[in-house]
Amino acid sequence: MLLAAAAALAACGGSSSAPTSPSNGGTGGATTVTINIVGVKGKLSFSPNPASVQAGQLVMFKNTDIVTHHVMLDDGSLQTGEIPAGGTSAAIPVGAANVAYHCTIHPTMVGSFNSAATPDPGPCTGYCG
């Protein structure tokens, strides 16, 4: 199922400027959890961080920053594709996994789901503003 979702994301580019689905800000209870991308600020780049995601829930990333971002799970299993400023990613099936993620464009941007330890930011390469 995860491979099918990853293939679907790759096929559609993974980004959208459509409004987000119903969200609860990462606290559980809704079908889709929305995580806001707030800028290139290390562990403060995503809100909420860590985000709580229950089994069966999907995650969308809303880019409230002014530059493009691309979120990937640290294990490489899922990614959003590029999310332009003001855009929202397609929903990805994270479920109840305890995993960390990062922005592939800005490796100092890090986050996690379900109380997984948020990793220390990676080395700055390129724009780390």
C-alpha positions in Angstrom: 0.0 0.0 0.0 2.8 2.4 0.8 4.5 1.7 -2.5 1.3 2.5 -4.3 0.9 5.7 -2.4 4.5 6.7 -3.1 4.1 5.9 -6.8 0.9 8.0 -6.9 2.7 10.9 -5.3 5.6 10.6 -7.8 3.1 10.5 -10.7 1.3 13.6 -9.7 4.3 15.6 -8.5 3.1 15.6 -4.9 2.1 19.3 -4.6 -1.1 21.2 -4.8 -2.3 24.7 -4.1 -5.8 23.4 -3.2 -7.1 24.1 0.3 -6.2 21.6 2.9 -8.5 18.8 4.0 -10.0 18.9 7.4 -7.3 19.2 10.0 -6.8 19.1 13.7 -3.3 20.5 13.9 -1.7 17.2 14.6 -3.6 16.1 17.7 -5.6 13.2 16.4 -9.3 12.6 15.7 -9.5 13.9 12.1 -8.9 12.0 8.9 -6.0 14.2 7.7 -3.4 15.9 9.9 -1.9 19.1 8.5 1.6 20.1 9.5 2.5 23.7 8.7 5.9 24.5 7.3 6.9 27.8 9.0 10.4 28.4 7.6 14.0 27.2 7.7 14.3 27.2 11.5 15.8 23.8 12.5 13.5 21.9 14.8 11.1 24.9 14.8 10.5 24.6 11.0 7.3 22.5 11.3 4.3 23.0 13.5 3.3 21.0 15.3 6.6 19.1 15.9 6.4 16.3 16.8 2.9 15.8 15.3 0.6 13.1 16.6 -0.8 10.9 13.8 -3.1 8.0 14.6 -3.4 4.8 12.7 -5.4 5.4 9.5 -4.7 9.1 9.3 -3.0 10.9 6.5 -0.5 13.8 6.7 -0.4 16.9 4.5 2.2 19.6 4.7 1.1 23.2 4.2 3.9 25.6 3.1 3.3 28.9 4.9 6.9 29.9 4.1 8.0 32.0 1.1 10.2 29.4 -0.5 9.7 25.9 -1.9 10.1 22.9 0.3 10.3 19.1 -0.2 9.6 16.8 2.8 10.9 13.2 2.9 10.8 10.6 5.7 14.3 10.0 7.0 14.1 6.3 5.9 13.3 7.4 2.3 10.0 5.5 2.2 7.7 8.5 1.4 8.1 12.1 0.2 5.9 15.0 -0.7 7.5 16.3 -3.9 8.1 20.0 -4.1 5.6 22.2 -2.2 5.6 25.8 -3.5 5.1 28.8 -1.2 1.5 28.8 -0.2 0.9 25.3 -1.5 -0.1 22.1 0.2 1.3 18.6 -0.4 -0.8 15.6 -1.4 -1.8 13.5 1.6 0.7 10.8 2.5 -0.1 7.7 4.6 2.2 7.9 7.7 -0.3 6.1 10.0 0.9 5.7 13.6 4.6 5.3 12.8 7.2 6.9 15.0 9.4 8.4 12.3 11.5 11.5 11.6 11.4 13.6 8.4 13.4 16.5 6.8 13.3 18.9 3.9 15.5 17.7 1.1 16.1 21.2 -0.1 16.9 22.6 3.4 18.4 19.7 5.5 18.5 21.8 8.7 14.6 21.5 8.7 13.7 18.5 10.7 10.6 17.0 12.3 9.0 13.8 13.6 5.7 12.0 14.1 4.3 10.4 17.3 7.0 11.4 19.8 9.8 10.0 17.8 13.0 11.9 18.7 13.3 14.9 16.4 16.8 14.5 15.0 19.4 17.3 15.2 19.4 19.4 12.0 21.7 18.2 9.2 24.6 20.2 7.9 23.8 23.4 6.0 24.3 23.0 2.3 23.0 25.7 -0.1 20.3 28.0 1.3 19.9 27.6 5.0 18.5 31.1 5.7 
